[in-house]
Each structure stands twice: as structure tokens, then as C-alpha cells.
């Protein structure tokens, strides 16, 4: 690294004066200030690449996206080039109109309702099933590593491949599930073509996809709980449920709060499952906020960039409010996060 | 399978939950095994079914037999008649570049955030966290317009840049978790020996963090390999599609072609699963480090 040579002398100089480097505050204030400046300089140099990249490829588009949500931009009035002709942008600033439209219309609120149902049921089911499997896998049991491998498989296969696999199984006329049903004399179920069934179907696929992550994370948490605690509890006559309730659950707290937050955010934004399985259909029955926003800007004509951006900003605001509340609740309960 | 080592290592002392006095009753054992078997079948079956279907002649794709006239014709047709290999190459290029650049850019940041207190740290941490909540919807339109004006739509480079918006904050955040797990005493010994923070990072911490870096790289690879929304929106025309876009061609445009579809699925899943097996040795360690201290 190029920066090594000049800075080395600084660190050495500091090291000579103070035996333990940065940690002890001896020396004159001026020297301390100098030393802290040197430390910050390192830190800032180290974070510089990420700060620059985030600023350029996330910050700038974000600002533009927020700006677009205050305009009436669509496919027909944004700047574009047709052949050699540059057509300048003609969209106008419309203030909060998009937001009032979204928040007072029924489409956004309806989609939000289903998105919340989708997120809560997916996260809850994934967590409960993942926890159960992690608990079983944490015991001494024959063939444990083979089971573990098989249970992780849905995670190892790329999501879009699995979603197509499920679509293949769900196929109404010739999918395996309906062939099995007809084999035992039952009527075919329109898995993806009936609004209610489609909702169950997409949730099932997402839970199937999400369990391995949950299981592996919780298994990691379980393995960090010292076995002595269980022994001691058993000595005191605690039964299995009491041990689970009073040792396992508190021991898993920090892992589970993190994975629950992550998986809530991921599920809320889960684009590929809905998009590839049902495209939001039948009708708009399984459309979540993200897929609907995508549809506004890429699937309808003319593409409605402004409305899409508005929904995007609203999703982001909702998630940030959720994360803030989540953190506040944790902090109230004495959890450091 | 080689994966017995990690579990064995973690469980080396008597497995945490195992009853100390008395053994589990046979009935309980059976119940546990039945549960695990049912769960494993549900987990494996959809994938297995795709594999089995890909080995049947295309006209029998929707039959319920496990094996029927086993053949590789789906694979040969796929490779001969469709641009599958082009898509595969595109995906490999995009995912590989994203991983490489993402990990390279974010490693030092993960370290700095893990070890130093500096003005702006809190802000940076929040930024890293919040950017991971970004729905596709909030960035896709502006990035689409920017890429269009730069002439980067339909280009691998454009997609790599776009994926970095996901990979960079994620890698930095994740690596912070791994660096947190490396004792600070190692840094201090480096300072005592006269190394600069950069030297310490490069010579002492980075070699120790290799498993963490592998897991981080693996996640960014998988994320880019499986990304759907940006790939579907930005890439058009058979030449430029990545796999996520290409597969959609089989089920939408020409009706459902399950034969090539399943063969393609198998070929796509293999590299991802290989990378996964490579990284999964560190998976539990990595996840708990990232999750507990994140």
C-alpha cells in the first residue's frame, strides 16, 4: 500500500511516547489532538471508498428518485434520445400531489394491507419453523449433518430457480401437485389462478425459501449457549419447556432480534417470489408494494416513473419507521443494539 | 460429505441440549427423525423434481414418473438451440465482478467501523444499515434513467454498477461483524511492533478474516447471481440477458417449455450450490458473528 511509508513514522513516534498507543491519554493536549487527528485520518481514508461509492451510486439516484416523486415524470416527458435527436425533459414539479393521491386512493392502502399480511405471516412461519428445526438439529441425533445439508438446500439454489421449480409444481393443468390430487380423486386446485389460493401459494414458497437462513442463524445462536446452563437447570428440576423458556429463548435473544428485523425487511421487499410466481396476479391479488411500484415503471404504458418513485419513497419511509420503532422497543427492554 | 467437520467442531463438547442424565426415549428419537425426514423431503423435493424432470424427454416433462426414458436431450437441446451459454457467461461476469469490486471496496470500511471511533462513524453505520432496507422501487427508476443517459443500459458494466448499490453496504456491514470477532489484542500487538493501522489491517487482520471474507464474497455472488428485478428491467434482447432474465423466456414467451427450463435450472443451480458448499463451512460461524454483533 502506498500510504504505508509516511504514516509509519507517525505511528512510531506516537508509540515511542506512549507505550500503549491510542488507548492511554498521556502527553500534552496538543500532542493528544495530533494523535487523534492521525487516527481519524486513517479511519477516514479507510472508509473513503465506500463513502464515495455510496454517495455516487446510491446517494445521487436516491435524491433524483425523491425529486421524481414530486413531479409528473413518465415515459413520454423525460429526457431521452431517439436516434440522434436529444429530447429534453418536459415534466413538471407537482408538489405533494403524488403523495396525496397515493395515500388517499385505495390502491396503495389495499396493497399495503396485503403486504403487511404477507410480511407478518411469512416472518412468523419462517421463524417458528426455523426455530423448531434448529432446536432439533442442535441435539445429538444420528445423521445430523446430512439432515442439515438437505435442509439448507433451498438456500443453496438461486431463488429464481426455486421459484420456477415451484411454478412447475403449481401448474394448474399439468403440475405435479394437481396430478397427485387427481390421483387420489380430488379436484384440481387453481394454485396460482385463484386470488386466495395464490396468496397461500406465494407465502408457502417464501417460507420454504426463508427457513434455511433462519435455521442456520438460530442454530449458531443455540450453539453459543453454554451447556452448563442446561445441566444446572436440570439439576434444579426444570422440565424441557422451562429450560426452553428460561434458557434457550433468552440465549437466542440477540440473534433472533437481528434476524427478525432482517427478515422482515427482506420479506417486505421480496420482489422475485411474487414477480416470477404470479406477476402480482391473478388481477392484483398478490401484488405487494415493491412489485406494484415496479409495474408502474416497467410494465404499464406509458411508464409512470413519478408514481413508481412515490411508492418507492413511501416504502422506504415505512421501513425506516418500523426499524426505528423496533430499535426503540428493544432499547426500552434494555437491549443494546 | 465433507461438511461434517464444522458441525462436529461446534458440537465437540456434549451437544448443548442433550439430556445429561438418562437417554432420550426411543419414541422421542423416532419423532425427531420423522420430523427431520418430513422437513428434508419438503426442502429437497422441488429441487429434486426439477432434476428428475430435466432427465426425461421433453414430451414427458409433466408426467409423474420419477424416471422415464432417461436422456440428456434436454441439455443438448438447451446448449445447442438457445442462447443459454451466453446468458450463463453474462451472469458469471456480472456476479463475479460485483463480488470482486464489492469486497475490495468495502473491506477497509468494515475494519475501520469495527475498530476506530471517529467523527461520522454513527452516520456511516446508519447509512449502511438503511441502504440495506432500500426497496428496489426507490432506486430502479432513477438508476434506469441515469444508465440510459450514460448509454449503459443493456451493458454488463451498467448492471455491475447497479448491483454494487446492494453489495457495497451489505459487504461492509457483514465484514464489520467478522472483524468484531477478531480480538483487539492482535491489533495492539501490531501497533506495539510499529505497524500502522493499514499495516495491521493488511498483514495481521486480513489473513485472519479470510473465512469472513469468503462468506461475504459468497453472499454477494449469490445475491448478484439471483437478482431478478434490475436484470429484468435493464437487460433486453437475447444477447444481453442474464440467467434470471433468460429463464423467464422459457416460461413466458413461448408458453411453458419445461424441458429446457428444468435443464437450465439444474445447470444454474450447480455453480451456486458449489460456491455454497465451499462457503457453508463458515456459515454458522459467520452468521452468528454477523448476527450477534451486527
Interface residues (C-beta under 8 A of the other chain):
Chain A: X1 X3 X4 X7 X8 X10 X11 X12 X15 X20 X21 X22 X23 X39 X40 X42 X43 X44 X45 X46 X47 X49 X50 X51 X53 X54 X57 X58 X60 X61 X62 X64 X65 X68 X78 X79 X80 X129 X132 X133 X135 X136 X137 X138 X139 X140 X141 X142 X144 X145 X146 X147 X148 X149 X150 X151 X152 X153 X154 X155 X156 X157 X158 X159 X160 X161 X162 X164 X165 X166 X167 X168 X169 X171 X174 X175 X176 X179 X180 X183 X208 X211 X212 X216 X217 X219 X220 X221 X222 X223 X224 X225 X226 X227 X230 X231 X234 X254 X255 X258 X259 X265 X268 X269 X271 X272 X275 X276 X289 X290 X293 X294 X297 X298 X305 X308 X309 X311 X312 X313 X315 X316 X319 X320 X323
Chain B: X1 X3 X4 X7 X8 X10 X11 X13 X14 X15 X16 X17 X18 X19 X20 X21 X24 X29 X32 X33 X35 X36 X39 X40 X42 X43 X44 X46 X47 X49 X50 X53 X62 X64 X105 X106 X108 X109 X111 X112 X113 X116 X118 X119 X120 X121 X124 X127 X128 X129 X130 X131 X132 X133 X134 X135 X136 X137 X138 X139 X140 X141 X142 X143 X144 X145 X146 X148 X149 X161 X162 X164 X165 X168 X169 X172 X188 X191 X192 X194 X195 X196 X197 X198 X199 X201 X202 X222 X225 X226 X228 X229 X232 X233 X243 X244 X247 X248 X251 X256 X258 X261 X262 X265 X268 X269 X272 X273 X276 X277 X280 X283 X284 X285 X287 X288 X291 X292 X294
